[in-house]
Amino acid sequence: MATSTILPLHLPSCARRSVRASAAAAAVATASSTPQSLEEAFGRKGLKFAADPAGNATAELSVRNGSSLQLRLGDGLVTSYKPKVYWKEKDDCREVLYTVGDPAKLKGGLGLVLNQVSSKGATEALLAGSDWTVKDVDSDSLDAVQVELGCTKGKLDISYVVTLYPLSMATALIVRNTGTKPVELTSAVLSHIKFDKRNGTAVEGLRGCPYASLAPPAADFAVLTPAEAMKREDSGGWFSSGDEEPRQGVWVVEENQYTILKKKVSRVYAAPPEERKKRIYSTAPSKFITIDQYSGLGFRLVRLGFEDFYLCSPGGMYEKFGTDYFLCTGAASMLVPVVVNPGEEWRGAQVIEHDNL
């Protein structure tokens, strides 16, 4: 079975003592530091700091079953996640994330979106141009490796924790309000999941959940812009199912056990905002499973703390980027802002796990 989804944001303290010995070096090691200085401050077995082909500092995480993950430190983008999915000696690991472009302008992967909502409803992207700091690292007998990034935006202290396990990876967001006024935040973990072919792409686990058409939050790393994601696709042709997407603002309920995603959609699965005003209401599922009919692999996406799931498929537009199909999906709090009061913190996490072995 897959790793437990009750995610600790930090590993056992006994695994951290060796890291604390390098506290003096760690205090000055930031994402803008050289890979060599980061390696000296934080490097250990299962965690290596290097530069990608574009010269960006990266953290390369690995565990002893062969699963690996690559994290770009400048913007916190996970550019590669290769879990072990087969017992075969060869080809036992598979790339889950979809990316396009050269290393200097890479899009896709798995990234974080965090916006602050003003009293007038305007949003400010908090992570644009962020100066991330490598705050801490952790490991546990090569079966779990973790990197914690941090930055400060005004009165908000933001931590972003990326953890690799043998059968899963997790990204966790912690926002602390050190100011004197409440702040309202919207956020999402946008994950571009790779599929072999357009036909045979589906998800399971959303049946009975309300959804509405909605543009994704803008993100520099996103493959599709919000306008592209919402652009209607020609309803005719070979891949037409005859179903039309609901108009924006109209809520419908998912009736299918398997949500087929070969056509173009951009949706949020969640409890409608009006429902959340009730004392008791049904929330969105805490998890769903991606299905790739051709590879036979499935990956479970789990949300913790977030209220919504965003789900987007490119339809025929995928041919603009290459031969592989993809979904952009992930845990989110997009519809109703999260209120973080002075002196308090908010936590949200997403886990991608599997039991293909």
N, C-alpha and C positions, 0 to 999 in steps of 0.2 A: 504493500500500500504506500501511498505518497506520504511525504513528511506532514506532520501535524500542521494545521493552518492556524493554530494558536501561536502566533509569532511573537517571540520575545524580541524586543528592540535592541537588546544587548545580550551577548553571550555570557556564560558563567564567569564570575570575577577571577577565578583561578587562571583563566586563559589570558587575562589582561595585564598581569603584573610585569611581564617582560616588556610590554608596550610602554608602561608608565616609566620605565627606566630611561626611556629616550624622550622624556617630557620636554627637556630644554630644547632639543632639536625640533620636536613636534610643534612647539610654540611658534616657530617661524616658518614652518613648512606649509605653504599655501598651494592652491591649484596653479598659480602662476610660477611656482618654483620649478627648478629643473627636475627632470625625472631622477637624476642622480641624487639630489638632495632629499627627494621624497623617499627614494629607496633606502638611503641611509637612516632616515627618521622612522620609517614605517615598514620597510621590506621584511618579509619573513617567508617561510615555506608556505606555498599556496597563495602568496600575494606578492606580485611583482609590479614595479612602477617602470614605465617605459614611455617612449614617444611613438605615436602612430605615424604613418607616411606623410601626413601634413604637418608634423611637428607638435601636435597637441599632446600634453601630458595625459597618460592613461593609467588606470589601475587594472591589472590582469589578475582575476581571481580564478582559482582552480581547487578542486577537491580530489581525493584519491581515486574515485571511480572514473575520473576523466572529464566530468562536467566542468565547463568553464564559462566565464563571463568577462566582458571587456567594458569598462566604465570610463568615459571621457570626463576628465575632472573639471575642465573649464566651464561646462554647462550641465554636468550631471547626466549626460545622455548615455544610456546603455546601448552600445553599438553592436554587440554580439552576445547571444546566449545559446550555448551548445550543451544541452543536457545529454547524459547517456540515456538512450532509448531502446537499444538492442543489446543482447548478450554477445553478439558476434564480435570476434576479435577485431575485425575491420568494419569501418562505417558504423561504429556503435554509438557515435554522437551525431546529433543533427542540429543544424541552425534553425532556431525558432523565429528569430526576428528578421524582418524585411527591411532592407536599406537600398537606397539608390543614390547615384552621384559619386563624384570623386571624394577622397578623404577630406579635402578642404571645404566642400560644400555638401557634406553628407546629410541626407534626410531619411526619415524613418526611425527604426530602432524603438527604444522605449524611453520616454521623457516625461518630465514633470511640468505641469502648468499650474501657476498660482496667481490669482488676481485679487486685488482689493477693490471692494465696491464702495463708492462714495454715497453720501446721503441723497444725491441727485440721481443715483443709478448708474453713473459712469464707472467704468472699470479701469484699473491700472495694473499692467503686467509687472509683478513684483520681481520676477527672476530675469528680466532682460538685462544683460550686461552685469550679472551678479559676479562678485568676487568671492568665489567659493574657497573655503579653507578645509583642508583635511584635518578634521578634529580628532579622529580616533580610528583605530582599526582593531580587529579582533579575530580570533580563530579558535577552533575547538577540535584538536586531534585530526585535522585535515578533513573533517566531515562538515565543517561550516566555516565560512570566511566572510568577514563583514568590513565594510568601509563606511565611515560616517563623514559626510560633508556638512559644512555650515556656512551661513552668511547672515548679515544683519541688514534689514531694510527699515529705516526709521526706528520705530519702537518695537519692531518684530524681530525675534531671534528665530531663525529657520534652520532646522536640521533635516538632512536627507540621508537615510540609512539604506544601503544596498547590501543584501545578504545572499550568499550562494550556499545551497545545500546539495546533497547528491541528487535529489529528485525534484528540486524546486528552486525558485529564486523569489525574493521578496524585496519590495521597495516601500519604505515607510517615510511619512512626512510628519514632522513635529513642528508646530508653530507656537511660540510663546509670546504673549503680549506683555511687554515690560512698561507700557505707557499707562496713562491715566484715563483713557477713553476706550470704549469697545471698538473692535474692528470687525468688518464683515468680509468674508473671503469666499471665493469660488475656486475650485481646484479640480484637477484631473490627472490621472496617470495614463497617458496615451501610449498604447502598445501596438506596434505594427507587426502582426502575426503572418508568417509566410505559409503559403499553400502551394501545392504542386500544380493544380489546375483550377480554372474557374468553376467548371462543372464538378460537383461533389464537395463544395464548400458549404458548411452549415454549422450551426451551434445548437446545443440541446440544454434545456433547463430554464427557459424563459416562458414556458407555457403558463397562461393565466396572468401574466404581468402586463399592466398598461404600458403603452409606449406612444410617443409622439415624434413627428419629424422635427429635427433640431440641428442647426449647424454646430460643428465642433468648435471649441475655443481655439482662437488663433494661436499658432505655435510655430516658431522658426524651423523646427525639425519635422513638422508634419509634411507628409507627401502630398496630400490634397489640401488646398486652401479651403476656408469655410464656403466661399462662393462655389468652388468646384464640387465640394461634397454635396451641396444643396441643388446643384443644377440637375434638372429633370432629364432622365434618359429616355430615348425613343422607346415607346412601349411595344413597337413591332419587332419582328425578327425572330430568329431561332430561339433565343434565350428568354423570350417573353413568357411570363407566367399568367398574364392577364390581370394581375393585381396592381392597383395603383397605390402609391404612397399617400397617406393621409395629408391633408393640408396642414401647414403650420398652425399650432394652437388646438388641433383636433386630436383627442385622445381615443385610442382603440385598444383592445385587449389582444395579446398574442394568443392565437388559438391553436397553433401547431406545436406538436412535440419537438419537431426538428425545424428550426428556422433556416430555410434555404437562402443562401446569400450570393447567388450568381448574378443577381441584378443589383442596380445601384440603390443603396439606401443610406440614410444618415439619421439615426434615431437615438433617443434617450429612453431607456427602460427604467421606470421609477414610479413611485406613488405620486400622482398629480399634486401640485402645490395646494389646491383647494382641499384635497383629502387630508393633507397633513395638519389642517386646522382642527380636525376632529380629535377627540380624546383618544380614540382607538382607530387605527387604520392599518391596512396591509402594506408592508414594505416590499421593495423589490427583492428578488432572490439574492442570497448572499454569494451565489456562485453559479457559473454555467460552464459548459464544456465545448470547446471547439472541435469540429470533426473534419478531418481531411480524408475523404473516401479513398483517394489514390495511394497515399502513404500508409493509411490504416492507423494513423496516430491521432491521439486526442490530448488536449491540454486544458486543465481546469483553471479558470480565473476566479479568484476569491477576493471579495472586498471586505475590509475591516475599517469601520469608522466612516467611510464614504456612504452616501445615500443612494447614488444612482449608478447605472452602467451605461456608458456610451458605446454605440456600435455602428460602424460604417463599412460598407463594401463599395469598391470603385466601379463595379459593373464593367462595361466595355472600355472605360477610361484607363484600366490597368495597362492596356497595350501601349499607352503613351510612355510608360516607364520601363517596360521590359516584358519578359515572357512569364514571370511568376505572378501568381495572384496573391492578394493580401487582404487582411481585414485591419482596420484601425479601431481598437476597442480598449476598454479599460474602466476601472473604478473611477467615480467622479462625484463631486457635489456641485452640480451645474445650475440646478433650477432654483434652489433656495439657499442663499448664502449662509455659511456657518458663522455664528457670532462668537468671537473670542473676547471675553471680558478682561479688564486689567488684572494682571497677576495670574491669569489662567493660561492653559495651553490646550491645543487641539491636536489630536493624532488621527491619522488615517493611513491605511496600508493596502497594498495589493500583492497577492501571491499568485504566481504561475507555477502550477505543479502538475505532475503526471504519474501514472502508474502503468506506463506502457511496458515496463519490464515484466 
